[in-house]
Amino acid sequence: MKGFLVGNGVTNWHYDCANAFIEMSYWHSLIDTTLYNELKTNECVFDGPYFDNVTPECLSLYYEFDDLVSRLDVYDIFGTCYGYYPHPQL
């Protein structure tokens, strides 16, 4: 219940956060099929807040993904994301 009280809290690390963002990004055509398939082929799962058990290959793919979506506002993918350095989209 605490996760819901904060507005958009994490209720399950396996399904929320990075894993959900990757799925949403693919199904909204924000990343290409090649990257998505590489993430799936390598069985990349980004559980937990620190990616403790992520392989180097998956971490490299995640950085590639992160670079592609770093200018997106995850709550409004069609809007402008006003972020901090190094991506202050003004």
Number of C-alpha atoms within 10 A of each C-alpha: 7 10 11 10 8 9 8 9 13 14 13 11 15 14 15 15 17 19 16 14 15 20 15 14 19 16 13 11 10 16 18 13 12 9 15 17 12 14 19 12 10 12 12 18 20 24 18 15 9 8 13 9 13 17 15 9 12 21 17 12 18 20 12 13 20 14 10 13 17 15 17 19 14 14 8 9 14 9 10 12 18 13 14 9 7 8 12 10 13 8
